[in-house]
Amino acid sequence: MRKNIYHLIIICAGTLAQHSTHAQCIATASINVAIENCTGIGEADPINLRISPNPSSDWITINGQCKSNNKELYIEIRNTLGQVIHQQPAAMSGVAFSEKLFIQDYQAGVYWIVLRNAANNDMRAYPFVKR
């Protein structure tokens, strides 16, 4: 019995291509993928977000500035599985915020700072490295 081998390549807002190899035959198919009317993305996206120091072993400071006065911005730290391991509201001062987060108890690896609004319809993720 022969096995089919499939390779999928996805390019955002571009092309989805499938390549199949079966014995001596090679077949290729592709479709275009378009993303339109993407609403809500970017409203809470901070301008000039800074995570420092990065990488870090004890603590990180997050400084950011929103595009508008966002009174309900939440900060989460997620592991690479997407599990929330810390969350807190951001202390907003107008459109700016600054938070110091202690990470000394985390295992070494890559984590994500996730900023989200209260309605959970607008999220942004930024990586940092715990040494």
N, CA, C and O atoms as CSV, one atom per row, in Angstrom:
chain,resi,resn,atom,element,x,y,z
A,1,MET,N,N,0.844,-1.183,0.000
A,1,MET,CA,C,0.000,0.000,0.000
A,1,MET,C,C,0.884,1.240,0.000
A,1,MET,O,O,1.815,1.346,0.799
A,2,ARG,N,N,0.600,2.151,-0.874
A,2,ARG,CA,C,1.369,3.385,-0.984
A,2,ARG,C,C,0.753,4.461,-0.110
A,2,ARG,O,O,-0.464,4.516,0.064
A,3,LYS,N,N,1.594,5.304,0.433
A,3,LYS,CA,C,1.134,6.416,1.260
A,3,LYS,C,C,1.190,7.707,0.466
A,3,LYS,O,O,2.114,7.923,-0.318
A,4,ASN,N,N,0.206,8.558,0.671
A,4,ASN,CA,C,0.243,9.901,0.094
A,4,ASN,C,C,0.985,10.815,1.047
A,4,ASN,O,O,0.830,10.700,2.263
A,5,ILE,N,N,1.771,11.700,0.527
A,5,ILE,CA,C,2.482,12.683,1.327
A,5,ILE,C,C,1.933,14.046,0.971
A,5,ILE,O,O,1.938,14.434,-0.197
A,6,TYR,N,N,1.460,14.776,1.962
A,6,TYR,CA,C,0.877,16.093,1.740
A,6,TYR,C,C,1.715,17.150,2.450
A,6,TYR,O,O,2.171,16.951,3.576
A,7,HIS,N,N,1.902,18.252,1.785
A,7,HIS,CA,C,2.587,19.407,2.362
A,7,HIS,C,C,1.648,20.597,2.204
A,7,HIS,O,O,1.231,20.914,1.090
A,8,LEU,N,N,1.310,21.261,3.315
A,8,LEU,CA,C,0.454,22.442,3.251
A,8,LEU,C,C,1.276,23.675,3.568
A,8,LEU,O,O,2.051,23.690,4.523
A,9,ILE,N,N,1.104,24.690,2.773
A,9,ILE,CA,C,1.777,25.964,2.978
A,9,ILE,C,C,0.704,27.034,3.059
A,9,ILE,O,O,-0.101,27.183,2.140
A,10,ILE,N,N,0.690,27.785,4.163
A,10,ILE,CA,C,-0.295,28.860,4.315
A,10,ILE,C,C,0.442,30.181,4.437
A,10,ILE,O,O,1.324,30.339,5.281
A,11,ILE,N,N,0.079,31.105,3.605
A,11,ILE,CA,C,0.625,32.457,3.645
A,11,ILE,C,C,-0.543,33.382,3.960
A,11,ILE,O,O,-1.525,33.410,3.217
A,12,CYS,N,N,-0.452,34.131,5.038
A,12,CYS,CA,C,-1.560,34.982,5.482
A,12,CYS,C,C,-2.050,35.875,4.357
A,12,CYS,O,O,-1.263,36.491,3.638
A,13,ALA,N,N,-3.353,35.931,4.222
A,13,ALA,CA,C,-4.015,36.771,3.224
A,13,ALA,C,C,-3.379,36.590,1.848
A,13,ALA,O,O,-3.206,37.551,1.099
A,14,GLY,N,N,-3.039,35.361,1.534
A,14,GLY,CA,C,-2.402,35.107,0.251
A,14,GLY,C,C,-2.864,33.810,-0.362
A,14,GLY,O,O,-3.971,33.733,-0.894
A,15,THR,N,N,-2.037,32.792,-0.296
A,15,THR,CA,C,-2.316,31.554,-1.014
A,15,THR,C,C,-2.239,30.364,-0.073
A,15,THR,O,O,-1.362,30.291,0.787
A,16,LEU,N,N,-3.167,29.435,-0.247
A,16,LEU,CA,C,-3.108,28.139,0.414
A,16,LEU,C,C,-2.763,27.143,-0.674
A,16,LEU,O,O,-3.502,27.017,-1.651
A,17,ALA,N,N,-1.670,26.443,-0.527
A,17,ALA,CA,C,-1.230,25.515,-1.558
A,17,ALA,C,C,-1.095,24.122,-0.979
A,17,ALA,O,O,-0.665,23.960,0.163
A,18,GLN,N,N,-1.459,23.116,-1.757
A,18,GLN,CA,C,-1.301,21.730,-1.348
A,18,GLN,C,C,-0.478,21.031,-2.408
A,18,GLN,O,O,-0.734,21.177,-3.603
A,19,HIS,N,N,0.500,20.280,-1.971
A,19,HIS,CA,C,1.369,19.538,-2.876
A,19,HIS,C,C,1.272,18.074,-2.478
A,19,HIS,O,O,1.533,17.734,-1.325
A,20,SER,N,N,0.907,17.215,-3.394
A,20,SER,CA,C,0.725,15.799,-3.109
A,20,SER,C,C,1.684,14.987,-3.966
A,20,SER,O,O,1.814,15.222,-5.168
A,21,THR,N,N,2.352,14.032,-3.336
A,21,THR,CA,C,3.251,13.141,-4.057
A,21,THR,C,C,2.737,11.719,-3.878
A,21,THR,O,O,2.615,11.238,-2.751
A,22,HIS,N,N,2.439,11.052,-4.970
A,22,HIS,CA,C,1.959,9.674,-4.929
A,22,HIS,C,C,2.680,8.907,-6.014
A,22,HIS,O,O,2.438,9.115,-7.203
A,23,ALA,N,N,3.556,8.030,-5.604
A,23,ALA,CA,C,4.357,7.236,-6.552
A,23,ALA,C,C,5.057,8.163,-7.541
A,23,ALA,O,O,5.903,8.964,-7.145
A,24,GLN,N,N,4.715,8.063,-8.811
A,24,GLN,CA,C,5.350,8.866,-9.840
A,24,GLN,C,C,4.587,10.148,-10.149
A,24,GLN,O,O,5.078,10.998,-10.892
A,25,CYS,N,N,3.393,10.294,-9.585
A,25,CYS,CA,C,2.540,11.446,-9.904
A,25,CYS,C,C,2.736,12.566,-8.887
A,25,CYS,O,O,2.896,12.317,-7.692
A,26,ILE,N,N,2.720,13.766,-9.367
A,26,ILE,CA,C,2.766,14.949,-8.511
A,26,ILE,C,C,1.601,15.840,-8.898
A,26,ILE,O,O,1.444,16.193,-10.067
A,27,ALA,N,N,0.778,16.208,-7.910
A,27,ALA,CA,C,-0.372,17.077,-8.164
A,27,ALA,C,C,-0.282,18.280,-7.251
A,27,ALA,O,O,0.105,18.147,-6.090
A,28,THR,N,N,-0.625,19.427,-7.745
A,28,THR,CA,C,-0.597,20.652,-6.967
A,28,THR,C,C,-1.917,21.384,-7.134
A,28,THR,O,O,-2.454,21.477,-8.238
A,29,ALA,N,N,-2.435,21.904,-6.024
A,29,ALA,CA,C,-3.654,22.704,-6.063
A,29,ALA,C,C,-3.461,23.893,-5.139
A,29,ALA,O,O,-2.765,23.782,-4.130
A,30,SER,N,N,-4.056,25.017,-5.463
A,30,SER,CA,C,-3.943,26.185,-4.597
A,30,SER,C,C,-5.220,27.002,-4.663
A,30,SER,O,O,-5.944,26.981,-5.658
A,31,ILE,N,N,-5.482,27.724,-3.577
A,31,ILE,CA,C,-6.605,28.660,-3.517
A,31,ILE,C,C,-6.111,29.953,-2.899
A,31,ILE,O,O,-5.163,29.949,-2.114
A,32,ASN,N,N,-6.741,31.047,-3.247
A,32,ASN,CA,C,-6.397,32.333,-2.645
A,32,ASN,C,C,-7.203,32.531,-1.373
A,32,ASN,O,O,-8.381,32.177,-1.315
A,33,VAL,N,N,-6.568,33.097,-0.357
A,33,VAL,CA,C,-7.222,33.397,0.909
A,33,VAL,C,C,-7.156,34.899,1.108
A,33,VAL,O,O,-6.069,35.477,1.147
A,34,ALA,N,N,-8.302,35.529,1.233
A,34,ALA,CA,C,-8.350,36.981,1.451
A,34,ALA,C,C,-9.020,37.261,2.783
A,34,ALA,O,O,-10.028,36.636,3.114
A,35,ILE,N,N,-8.476,38.188,3.547
A,35,ILE,CA,C,-9.060,38.602,4.815
A,35,ILE,C,C,-9.555,40.023,4.634
A,35,ILE,O,O,-8.778,40.935,4.352
A,36,GLU,N,N,-10.866,40.201,4.799
A,36,GLU,CA,C,-11.470,41.510,4.600
A,36,GLU,C,C,-12.272,41.923,5.825
A,36,GLU,O,O,-12.692,41.083,6.621
A,37,ASN,N,N,-12.474,43.207,5.962
A,37,ASN,CA,C,-13.306,43.768,7.028
A,37,ASN,C,C,-12.933,43.237,8.405
A,37,ASN,O,O,-13.792,42.766,9.150
A,38,CYS,N,N,-11.685,43.313,8.728
A,38,CYS,CA,C,-11.189,42.872,10.018
A,38,CYS,C,C,-11.449,44.007,11.012
A,38,CYS,O,O,-10.706,44.988,11.035
A,39,THR,N,N,-12.479,43.883,11.820
A,39,THR,CA,C,-12.863,44.973,12.714
A,39,THR,C,C,-12.358,44.744,14.121
A,39,THR,O,O,-12.175,43.605,14.550
A,40,GLY,N,N,-12.134,45.825,14.830
A,40,GLY,CA,C,-11.750,45.755,16.231
A,40,GLY,C,C,-10.267,45.562,16.463
A,40,GLY,O,O,-9.791,45.808,17.571
A,41,ILE,N,N,-9.532,45.139,15.476
A,41,ILE,CA,C,-8.111,44.908,15.671
A,41,ILE,C,C,-7.388,46.248,15.652
A,41,ILE,O,O,-7.568,47.058,14.743
A,42,GLY,N,N,-6.580,46.459,16.658
A,42,GLY,CA,C,-5.763,47.659,16.687
A,42,GLY,C,C,-6.279,48.764,17.584
A,42,GLY,O,O,-5.551,49.724,17.839
A,43,GLU,N,N,-7.499,48.669,18.069
A,43,GLU,CA,C,-8.030,49.749,18.895
A,43,GLU,C,C,-7.257,49.890,20.207
A,43,GLU,O,O,-6.987,51.003,20.658
A,44,ALA,N,N,-6.907,48.764,20.810
A,44,ALA,CA,C,-6.172,48.816,22.076
A,44,ALA,C,C,-4.675,48.631,21.865
A,44,ALA,O,O,-3.916,48.572,22.831
A,45,ASP,N,N,-4.253,48.541,20.630
A,45,ASP,CA,C,-2.861,48.293,20.324
A,45,ASP,C,C,-2.006,49.460,20.802
A,45,ASP,O,O,-2.104,50.567,20.274
A,46,PRO,N,N,-1.170,49.207,21.799
A,46,PRO,CA,C,-0.337,50.300,22.300
A,46,PRO,C,C,0.665,50.775,21.265
A,46,PRO,O,O,1.170,50.000,20.452
A,47,ILE,N,N,0.932,52.040,21.318
A,47,ILE,CA,C,1.977,52.629,20.507
A,47,ILE,C,C,3.225,52.666,21.380
A,47,ILE,O,O,3.146,53.024,22.555
A,48,ASN,N,N,4.357,52.305,20.829
A,48,ASN,CA,C,5.620,52.328,21.559
A,48,ASN,C,C,5.618,51.436,22.788
A,48,ASN,O,O,6.126,51.832,23.837
A,49,LEU,N,N,5.054,50.236,22.677
A,49,LEU,CA,C,5.093,49.295,23.792
A,49,LEU,C,C,6.530,48.861,24.012
A,49,LEU,O,O,7.260,48.577,23.062
A,50,ARG,N,N,6.919,48.814,25.257
A,50,ARG,CA,C,8.283,48.421,25.594
A,50,ARG,C,C,8.248,47.437,26.750
A,50,ARG,O,O,7.626,47.698,27.779
A,51,ILE,N,N,8.915,46.309,26.578
A,51,ILE,CA,C,9.089,45.314,27.631
A,51,ILE,C,C,10.573,45.289,27.937
A,51,ILE,O,O,11.389,44.982,27.068
A,52,SER,N,N,10.923,45.612,29.176
A,52,SER,CA,C,12.347,45.632,29.523
A,52,SER,C,C,12.539,45.194,30.970
A,52,SER,O,O,11.643,45.411,31.786
A,53,PRO,N,N,13.653,44.597,31.313
A,53,PRO,CA,C,14.625,44.067,30.351
A,53,PRO,C,C,14.060,42.811,29.689
A,53,PRO,O,O,13.243,42.105,30.279
A,54,ASN,N,N,14.483,42.548,28.509
A,54,ASN,CA,C,14.024,41.379,27.777
A,54,ASN,C,C,15.204,40.811,27.002
A,54,ASN,O,O,15.626,41.408,26.012
A,55,PRO,N,N,15.745,39.679,27.425
A,55,PRO,CA,C,15.263,38.729,28.419
A,55,PRO,C,C,15.520,39.183,29.850
A,55,PRO,O,O,16.309,40.094,30.099
A,56,SER,N,N,14.833,38.523,30.787
A,56,SER,CA,C,14.959,38.853,32.201
A,56,SER,C,C,14.832,37.598,33.041
A,56,SER,O,O,14.280,36.591,32.598
A,57,SER,N,N,15.351,37.670,34.267
A,57,SER,CA,C,15.240,36.526,35.169
A,57,SER,C,C,14.379,36.824,36.391
A,57,SER,O,O,13.882,35.895,37.027
A,58,ASP,N,N,14.190,38.105,36.737
A,58,ASP,CA,C,13.464,38.447,37.963
A,58,ASP,C,C,12.171,39.224,37.734
A,58,ASP,O,O,11.135,38.887,38.306
A,59,TRP,N,N,12.223,40.244,36.915
A,59,TRP,CA,C,11.060,41.123,36.708
A,59,TRP,C,C,11.147,41.762,35.336
A,59,TRP,O,O,12.217,41.838,34.732
A,60,ILE,N,N,10.002,42.221,34.857
A,60,ILE,CA,C,9.944,42.996,33.612
A,60,ILE,C,C,9.092,44.229,33.858
A,60,ILE,O,O,8.184,44.215,34.690
A,61,THR,N,N,9.386,45.271,33.142
A,61,THR,CA,C,8.566,46.482,33.172
A,61,THR,C,C,7.931,46.631,31.806
A,61,THR,O,O,8.594,46.507,30.776
A,62,ILE,N,N,6.626,46.900,31.813
A,62,ILE,CA,C,5.874,47.108,30.580
A,62,ILE,C,C,5.450,48.566,30.548
A,62,ILE,O,O,4.747,49.028,31.447
A,63,ASN,N,N,5.864,49.286,29.534
A,63,ASN,CA,C,5.447,50.673,29.332
A,63,ASN,C,C,4.752,50.762,27.981
A,63,ASN,O,O,5.240,50.227,26.985
A,64,GLY,N,N,3.632,51.428,27.955
A,64,GLY,CA,C,2.914,51.556,26.697
A,64,GLY,C,C,2.015,52.764,26.671
A,64,GLY,O,O,1.782,53.421,27.685
A,65,GLN,N,N,1.527,53.032,25.507
A,65,GLN,CA,C,0.611,54.150,25.300
A,65,GLN,C,C,-0.429,53.713,24.292
A,65,GLN,O,O,-0.092,53.277,23.191
A,66,CYS,N,N,-1.708,53.829,24.670
A,66,CYS,CA,C,-2.802,53.429,23.783
A,66,CYS,C,C,-3.133,54.549,22.810
A,66,CYS,O,O,-2.775,55.709,23.017
A,67,LYS,N,N,-3.825,54.171,21.746
A,67,LYS,CA,C,-4.243,55.160,20.754
A,67,LYS,C,C,-5.349,56.062,21.285
A,67,LYS,O,O,-5.504,57.200,20.841
A,68,SER,N,N,-6.114,55.542,22.240
A,68,SER,CA,C,-7.187,56.346,22.825
A,68,SER,C,C,-7.250,56.056,24.316
A,68,SER,O,O,-6.574,55.151,24.806
A,69,ASN,N,N,-8.048,56.811,25.029
A,69,ASN,CA,C,-8.189,56.649,26.468
A,69,ASN,C,C,-8.952,55.358,26.754
A,69,ASN,O,O,-10.178,55.317,26.641
A,70,ASN,N,N,-8.239,54.324,27.118
A,70,ASN,CA,C,-8.802,53.007,27.357
A,70,ASN,C,C,-8.786,52.745,28.852
A,70,ASN,O,O,-7.741,52.402,29.404
A,71,LYS,N,N,-9.914,52.899,29.514
A,71,LYS,CA,C,-9.961,52.793,30.966
A,71,LYS,C,C,-9.949,51.361,31.467
A,71,LYS,O,O,-9.683,51.126,32.645
A,72,GLU,N,N,-10.231,50.401,30.602
A,72,GLU,CA,C,-10.277,49.003,31.019
A,72,GLU,C,C,-9.354,48.154,30.163
A,72,GLU,O,O,-9.808,47.418,29.286
A,73,LEU,N,N,-8.073,48.257,30.417
A,73,LEU,CA,C,-7.069,47.471,29.727
A,73,LEU,C,C,-6.514,46.461,30.719
A,73,LEU,O,O,-6.167,46.818,31.845
A,74,TYR,N,N,-6.431,45.205,30.308
A,74,TYR,CA,C,-5.947,44.150,31.178
A,74,TYR,C,C,-4.661,43.559,30.634
A,74,TYR,O,O,-4.475,43.443,29.423
A,75,ILE,N,N,-3.768,43.185,31.557
A,75,ILE,CA,C,-2.483,42.592,31.213
A,75,ILE,C,C,-2.505,41.135,31.658
A,75,ILE,O,O,-2.843,40.829,32.801
A,76,GLU,N,N,-2.144,40.251,30.750
A,76,GLU,CA,C,-2.032,38.836,31.079
A,76,GLU,C,C,-0.643,38.359,30.686
A,76,GLU,O,O,-0.041,38.866,29.739
A,77,ILE,N,N,-0.146,37.380,31.426
A,77,ILE,CA,C,1.060,36.660,31.019
A,77,ILE,C,C,0.587,35.253,30.691
A,77,ILE,O,O,-0.082,34.603,31.494
A,78,ARG,N,N,0.950,34.790,29.488
A,78,ARG,CA,C,0.563,33.453,29.046
A,78,ARG,C,C,1.801,32.649,28.699
A,78,ARG,O,O,2.802,33.191,28.231
A,79,ASN,N,N,1.719,31.343,28.936
A,79,ASN,CA,C,2.816,30.469,28.546
A,79,ASN,C,C,2.662,30.101,27.070
A,79,ASN,O,O,1.749,30.581,26.398
A,80,THR,N,N,3.549,29.256,26.575
A,80,THR,CA,C,3.514,28.908,25.154
A,80,THR,C,C,2.318,28.036,24.787
A,80,THR,O,O,2.029,27.854,23.604
A,81,LEU,N,N,1.620,27.498,25.780
A,81,LEU,CA,C,0.391,26.745,25.521
A,81,LEU,C,C,-0.832,27.650,25.494
A,81,LEU,O,O,-1.941,27.193,25.217
A,82,GLY,N,N,-0.630,28.941,25.782
A,82,GLY,CA,C,-1.737,29.886,25.791
A,82,GLY,C,C,-2.453,29.975,27.126
A,82,GLY,O,O,-3.456,30.679,27.246
A,83,GLN,N,N,-1.952,29.271,28.129
A,83,GLN,CA,C,-2.577,29.298,29.446
A,83,GLN,C,C,-2.232,30.596,30.166
A,83,GLN,O,O,-1.077,31.023,30.180
A,84,VAL,N,N,-3.247,31.220,30.765
A,84,VAL,CA,C,-3.038,32.446,31.529
A,84,VAL,C,C,-2.417,32.071,32.867
A,84,VAL,O,O,-3.001,31.307,33.636
A,85,ILE,N,N,-1.220,32.614,33.145
A,85,ILE,CA,C,-0.558,32.325,34.413
A,85,ILE,C,C,-0.513,33.539,35.327
A,85,ILE,O,O,-0.136,33.433,36.495
A,86,HIS,N,N,-0.901,34.699,34.790
A,86,HIS,CA,C,-1.015,35.919,35.600
A,86,HIS,C,C,-1.927,36.884,34.856
A,86,HIS,O,O,-1.891,36.963,33.628
A,87,GLN,N,N,-2.744,37.616,35.608
A,87,GLN,CA,C,-3.546,38.674,34.985
A,87,GLN,C,C,-3.814,39.777,35.999
A,87,GLN,O,O,-3.915,39.536,37.202
A,88,GLN,N,N,-3.924,40.986,35.478
A,88,GLN,CA,C,-4.207,42.146,36.319
A,88,GLN,C,C,-4.658,43.295,35.427
A,88,GLN,O,O,-4.319,43.345,34.245
A,89,PRO,N,N,-5.431,44.225,36.007
A,89,PRO,CA,C,-5.776,45.423,35.226
A,89,PRO,C,C,-4.555,46.327,35.100
A,89,PRO,O,O,-3.719,46.386,36.002
A,90,ALA,N,N,-4.463,47.020,33.988
A,90,ALA,CA,C,-3.381,47.993,33.797
A,90,ALA,C,C,-3.748,49.272,34.520
A,90,ALA,O,O,-4.897,49.711,34.472
A,91,ALA,N,N,-2.785,49.865,35.182
A,91,ALA,CA,C,-3.001,51.142,35.860
A,91,ALA,C,C,-2.834,52.248,34.824
A,91,ALA,O,O,-1.720,52.694,34.548
A,92,MET,N,N,-3.953,52.683,34.257
A,92,MET,CA,C,-3.930,53.684,33.191
A,92,MET,C,C,-3.771,55.085,33.770
A,92,MET,O,O,-4.356,55.419,34.800
A,93,SER,N,N,-2.989,55.875,33.101
A,93,SER,CA,C,-2.849,57.289,33.404
A,93,SER,C,C,-3.096,58.023,32.093
A,93,SER,O,O,-2.166,58.286,31.330
A,94,GLY,N,N,-4.360,58.350,31.840
A,94,GLY,CA,C,-4.734,58.894,30.534
A,94,GLY,C,C,-4.649,57.794,29.504
A,94,GLY,O,O,-5.384,56.809,29.579
A,95,VAL,N,N,-3.750,57.955,28.531
A,95,VAL,CA,C,-3.571,56.929,27.507
A,95,VAL,C,C,-2.332,56.074,27.761
A,95,VAL,O,O,-2.054,55.156,26.988
A,96,ALA,N,N,-1.580,56.356,28.828
A,96,ALA,CA,C,-0.330,55.647,29.109
A,96,ALA,C,C,-0.497,54.677,30.282
A,96,ALA,O,O,-1.377,54.837,31.128
A,97,PHE,N,N,0.375,53.670,30.302
A,97,PHE,CA,C,0.422,52.755,31.433
A,97,PHE,C,C,1.845,52.263,31.632
A,97,PHE,O,O,2.652,52.244,30.702
A,98,SER,N,N,2.135,51.866,32.860
A,98,SER,CA,C,3.435,51.311,33.206
A,98,SER,C,C,3.222,50.299,34.320
A,98,SER,O,O,2.596,50.614,35.332
A,99,GLU,N,N,3.729,49.098,34.148
A,99,GLU,CA,C,3.566,48.033,35.137
A,99,GLU,C,C,4.878,47.286,35.309
A,99,GLU,O,O,5.601,47.045,34.343
A,100,LYS,N,N,5.176,46.923,36.548
A,100,LYS,CA,C,6.326,46.084,36.849
A,100,LYS,C,C,5.785,44.721,37.281
A,100,LYS,O,O,5.005,44.627,38.229
A,101,LEU,N,N,6.204,43.671,36.581
A,101,LEU,CA,C,5.713,42.326,36.838
A,101,LEU,C,C,6.873,41.436,37.273
A,101,LEU,O,O,7.924,41.405,36.634
A,102,PHE,N,N,6.661,40.712,38.375
A,102,PHE,CA,C,7.696,39.830,38.893
A,102,PHE,C,C,7.542,38.441,38.281
A,102,PHE,O,O,6.466,37.846,38.335
A,103,ILE,N,N,8.628,37.930,37.697
A,103,ILE,CA,C,8.592,36.663,36.962
A,103,ILE,C,C,9.614,35.657,37.505
A,103,ILE,O,O,9.888,34.649,36.854
A,104,GLN,N,N,10.175,35.917,38.683
A,104,GLN,CA,C,11.253,35.080,39.194
A,104,GLN,C,C,10.833,33.622,39.428
A,104,GLN,O,O,11.691,32.739,39.413
A,105,ASP,N,N,9.545,33.346,39.644
A,105,ASP,CA,C,9.086,31.980,39.892
A,105,ASP,C,C,8.758,31.199,38.622
A,105,ASP,O,O,8.434,30.014,38.702
A,106,TYR,N,N,8.834,31.829,37.461
A,106,TYR,CA,C,8.511,31.159,36.204
A,106,TYR,C,C,9.697,30.325,35.731
A,106,TYR,O,O,10.852,30.639,36.020
A,107,GLN,N,N,9.391,29.261,35.003
A,107,GLN,CA,C,10.429,28.452,34.379
A,107,GLN,C,C,11.048,29.245,33.220
A,107,GLN,O,O,10.392,30.107,32.635
A,108,ALA,N,N,12.290,28.955,32.898
A,108,ALA,CA,C,12.948,29.613,31.762
A,108,ALA,C,C,12.200,29.263,30.475
A,108,ALA,O,O,11.768,28.125,30.291
A,109,GLY,N,N,12.050,30.245,29.591
A,109,GLY,CA,C,11.384,30.009,28.318
A,109,GLY,C,C,10.749,31.271,27.777
A,109,GLY,O,O,10.987,32.370,28.277
A,110,VAL,N,N,9.936,31.098,26.743
A,110,VAL,CA,C,9.252,32.214,26.094
A,110,VAL,C,C,7.848,32.340,26.672
A,110,VAL,O,O,7.141,31.344,26.829
A,111,TYR,N,N,7.453,33.558,26.984
A,111,TYR,CA,C,6.123,33.870,27.492
A,111,TYR,C,C,5.555,35.003,26.652
A,111,TYR,O,O,6.271,35.631,25.872
A,112,TRP,N,N,4.270,35.259,26.817
A,112,TRP,CA,C,3.593,36.305,26.062
A,112,TRP,C,C,2.893,37.261,27.006
A,112,TRP,O,O,2.170,36.838,27.907
A,113,ILE,N,N,3.109,38.551,26.799
A,113,ILE,CA,C,2.302,39.586,27.432
A,113,ILE,C,C,1.104,39.791,26.515
A,113,ILE,O,O,1.268,40.124,25.341
A,114,VAL,N,N,-0.088,39.593,27.041
A,114,VAL,CA,C,-1.306,39.792,26.262
A,114,VAL,C,C,-2.051,40.979,26.853
A,114,VAL,O,O,-2.363,40.998,28.044
A,115,LEU,N,N,-2.334,41.963,26.020
A,115,LEU,CA,C,-3.128,43.124,26.409
A,115,LEU,C,C,-4.506,42.947,25.795
A,115,LEU,O,O,-4.628,42.683,24.598
A,116,ARG,N,N,-5.534,43.090,26.601
A,116,ARG,CA,C,-6.896,42.924,26.095
A,116,ARG,C,C,-7.808,43.951,26.740
A,116,ARG,O,O,-7.545,44.441,27.839
A,117,ASN,N,N,-8.899,44.271,26.026
A,117,ASN,CA,C,-9.877,45.187,26.588
A,117,ASN,C,C,-10.899,44.389,27.389
A,117,ASN,O,O,-10.878,43.158,27.363
A,118,ALA,N,N,-11.792,45.073,28.098
A,118,ALA,CA,C,-12.751,44.418,28.990
A,118,ALA,C,C,-13.715,43.509,28.243
A,118,ALA,O,O,-14.166,42.508,28.800
A,119,ALA,N,N,-14.041,43.830,27.003
A,119,ALA,CA,C,-14.998,43.039,26.225
A,119,ALA,C,C,-14.345,41.804,25.595
A,119,ALA,O,O,-15.035,40.996,24.973
A,120,ASN,N,N,-13.034,41.649,25.747
A,120,ASN,CA,C,-12.285,40.531,25.160
A,120,ASN,C,C,-12.400,40.456,23.642
A,120,ASN,O,O,-12.213,39.384,23.068
A,121,ASN,N,N,-12.702,41.563,22.984
A,121,ASN,CA,C,-12.792,41.537,21.526
A,121,ASN,C,C,-11.600,42.215,20.871
A,121,ASN,O,O,-11.586,42.404,19.655
A,122,ASP,N,N,-10.612,42.578,21.655
A,122,ASP,CA,C,-9.428,43.241,21.126
A,122,ASP,C,C,-8.227,42.814,21.953
A,122,ASP,O,O,-8.122,43.182,23.123
A,123,MET,N,N,-7.320,42.042,21.365
A,123,MET,CA,C,-6.159,41.526,22.084
A,123,MET,C,C,-4.898,41.732,21.260
A,123,MET,O,O,-4.928,41.724,20.029
A,124,ARG,N,N,-3.793,41.916,21.964
A,124,ARG,CA,C,-2.481,41.998,21.334
A,124,ARG,C,C,-1.509,41.190,22.189
A,124,ARG,O,O,-1.599,41.217,23.416
A,125,ALA,N,N,-0.586,40.477,21.560
A,125,ALA,CA,C,0.376,39.646,22.269
A,125,ALA,C,C,1.802,40.060,21.908
A,125,ALA,O,O,2.113,40.330,20.748
A,126,TYR,N,N,2.655,40.103,22.921
A,126,TYR,CA,C,4.044,40.512,22.764
A,126,TYR,C,C,4.923,39.517,23.511
A,126,TYR,O,O,4.669,39.251,24.686
A,127,PRO,N,N,5.943,38.960,22.875
A,127,PRO,CA,C,6.769,37.937,23.543
A,127,PRO,C,C,7.839,38.538,24.451
A,127,PRO,O,O,8.312,39.654,24.239
A,128,PHE,N,N,8.203,37.756,25.472
A,128,PHE,CA,C,9.395,38.063,26.261
A,128,PHE,C,C,10.023,36.744,26.680
A,128,PHE,O,O,9.372,35.699,26.662
A,129,VAL,N,N,11.289,36.805,27.057
A,129,VAL,CA,C,12.039,35.609,27.418
A,129,VAL,C,C,12.397,35.663,28.892
A,129,VAL,O,O,12.952,36.649,29.377
A,130,LYS,N,N,12.067,34.580,29.602
A,130,LYS,CA,C,12.464,34.409,31.007
A,130,LYS,C,C,13.719,33.547,31.015
A,130,LYS,O,O,13.727,32.431,30.494
A,131,ARG,N,N,14.780,34.083,31.615
A,131,ARG,CA,C,16.044,33.307,31.707
A,131,ARG,C,C,16.035,32.404,32.905
A,131,ARG,O,O,17.004,31.683,33.142
